[in-house]
């Protein structure tokens, strides 16, 4: 028996129409969305219906409320995070995150919340092969594109590895970022793994990333390994889902056949 789907709600259809207008440039990126009253009059529906549609667009990140100013279309296109190629391009800037943002002709800035020697959180210690609470270097930061927060990123490095490089204790670790400094120390990353989950942001993340409570985030646990499969960094990224596209690609080893 064929499944029967209920007709889509009126506010859902309006949300789809407004999203199409954004994609076509009728409402350009960064521009104010017409008022709910104006949209209701144009579309022949109630203001309550338009409000529900706009609520859907807020949850998906297509629009954003600016307190006291109104509702605005998102400021820029989704940022492509290419897991395989992003670190290869870090020589073009101080880190992969900066390079990704600059590709969209946006201004990248990073604000550090903490850099220093700290005891390792339990899960971080397990991944790095350290005893619980063992010393690590943390580089805790928030990245911005044109002044809008795009991600929180907390990197942990074994203190025994990085204690000899003072540049990692500074905000600007130099060209190529922290991975180039690891290479200088003889621990160049050669392999990476990432575990990605989707969840709702906590209170601190809502405030820092300027999110509504119902806007999902990607949480990425990124691990870098040096030769000998030694883990040398754990980076925990928290990224608004509406701002990012995650790309992963790989070769089909079986397609080559037995060696």
N, C-alpha and C positions, 0 to 999 in steps of 0.2 A: 504494500500500500504506500502510495506517495505521501510524503510529509506535507502537511498544510501549514504554511507560515502566516501568521497574523500580519495584516497590513502594517507598514512602518508608521510610527507615531508622527503626528504633524510636526512636532518640534524636532524630531530626528531628521525629517525631510528638509526642514529649514536649515538645520545645521549642515547637512550635506550641500545645500545650495550655497550657503555662505562660504563653506570650505572651497567649493569650486570657484567662486569668485576670487578668493584669495589666490588660488593656484593660477588663475588666468590673469592676475594683476589688476582686476577691477578695484580691489582694495590692496594697494601696494604694501610690501613689507614695511613695518614701522609706522604705517598710517593709522589714524583713528578710524575705528569702525563706526558706521552711522549709528545714531542713537537708537535705542530699542523702540522708542515711540515712532521714529521715522521708518524703521524697518517694518514695524507692525502695520503702519498705514500703507506702505508700499506692497506688502505681501498679503494684506487683507486678513490678518490674524490678530489675536489679542497680544497685548504687551507681555502677558504672563507666558504665552507660548514662545515668544521671541526670547524672553529671559531664560527659559529652559534650554533653548537651542544654544544660546551664548554660553550657558553653563557647561554644555557638552564641549564646546570649542575651547573653553578654559581648561577643562580636564585633559583634553588632547594636546594642549599647548599651542593651538593655532592662534589664540588671542590671549592677551594679558591685561589685567586691570591695573591701571596706574592711579593710585589713590588721589582723589581730588581732580583728576584729569579726564577720566573716562576709560573706555576699553580700546586697546590698540592691537593691531595685527602684530604677530611675532616679528622680531627685529631683523632676523636673517634666516637663510635657508638652514636645513639640517647640516650639521658638521659630520663629515665622513671620517669614521675612525677605522682605518684599515689595519687590522691586527698584524698582518704579515709585513706590511711595508712601512708602517709608521716609524719604527725605530731606525730603519735604514736611512731615513731622510733627516735624522736629528742633526746631522752635520750642517744643515742649513740654518740652524738656530740653536737656542740653548736647550731645547727639548722637543720631543715629538708633539706635545700638546700645542706648543707655539707654532710649529710648522703647519699643523692641521688648520688652525684658525687663520693663519696668514694666506693660505690657499684661497680663502674666500674674500681676500682683501679687507680683512677685519684687523683691528689693532688688538694684539694679544698682550695681556698683563697678568702677572702672578703676584699674589700677596701671600707671604709666608706667615703662618700662625704660630709655628714652633719649629726650631731647629736645635737639636741637642741630644745629649746622651740620656736614654730612658730605659727602664726595664721593659722587656718585651711582653706584649699581651700573650696569653696562653696559645691561641691558635697560630699567631705569628711565630712564636718560639718553636712550635711543632714543625711548621713548614721549613724553617731555617735550620732545623736540627740542633736547636739550642735547649739548654735546660730552662724550665719555667722561670721567667723573670730575669733571664740573662740580659746583659747590657746590649742595647742596639742604638744606632743613630736613627733618629726620626726626622724626616723632612715633611712637615705638614703644611699644605698649601691650598689656596683656592685660585682657580684659573678663570680669567674673564676674557670675553670678546666684546670689543667696543663698550666696555664698562658693565656688561651683563654677565653674571656668574654662569659658567658652563660646567664646572665640575669641582669637587673636592677630591684631593688626592693625598694620601698619607703613605710615604715610603719608609720602610724599615730595612736597615742594613746591619749585618753582624758587626759589632763594635771592634772585634779583633781584626777585622779586615780593613775597616775604613779609618781607624784612629790615626793612621799616619798621614792622612791627607786633609789638611786644614781647609782646602777649598770647599769640601763638602759641608763644612760648618758655616759657610757663607751663603747668602741667598743666591747669588750668581755663581754657579759652580763652573762656569766657563763654557766655551763652545762645545756642543755635543752633550752637555748636561752631565748628570751623575754617571751615566753608563760609560762615557769617555773617561771619567775619573777612575771608575772601576778598572777599565782597561789599563790605565796608567799604573795601577797598583798590581797588575797581573791577574785580574779577575774579570776579564772581558766577558760579558754575557754572550752565550752561543745558542741558548735554547730558552724558550718561554712557554709557559702554560697560563691559561686564563679560565677561571670559573665565573660564569655570569648568572646572576639571579635578578629577578624583577620584583620590586616591593614598593610599598608606600614609604615616604620619607618620615623620619622622626622629627620632633619639634625643632631641634637644632639645625637639621638639614633644611627644613622648610624656611627657616629664617635666613640661613646663609645663602641658599640657592634661590630664594625668593619664589617659593613654590606654594601652591595650595595643598591642603592635606590629602586631596584625592588625586594628585598628579604623581604617577609612578616614576621611580628612578631605576637605573641600572646600577647594580653593585657588582663590580668586577674585582676579583682577587687575581692579580697579575703576579706571577713569580718568574724571576730571571735566574738562570743557571749558568755557571761558568764551566770550564773544562772539568771533566771528572764528575759531571752532574752535581756540582756543588751549588746549592741555592745561595744566592748572594743578595737578593732583594725580594721583599714582598711589598707590593703597592696596592692599596685598597682605593679604588676609584668609586665615587658616588656621583652619578651623572643624570641630569633630567632626561627622561626618555624622549620628551618632545624635541630636544635639541640635537639628538644624535642618531646616526645610523651606524650600526656595527657591521663591519664586513669581515668575513673569514673565508679564505680560499685555501685549497690544498690539492695535491696531486693524488691521483688514484694509483697507488702502488701496485695493485693487482692487475691494472691494465697493461703493465709492462711485461707480465708473465713471469714465470720462474726464472731465476738467474742461472 
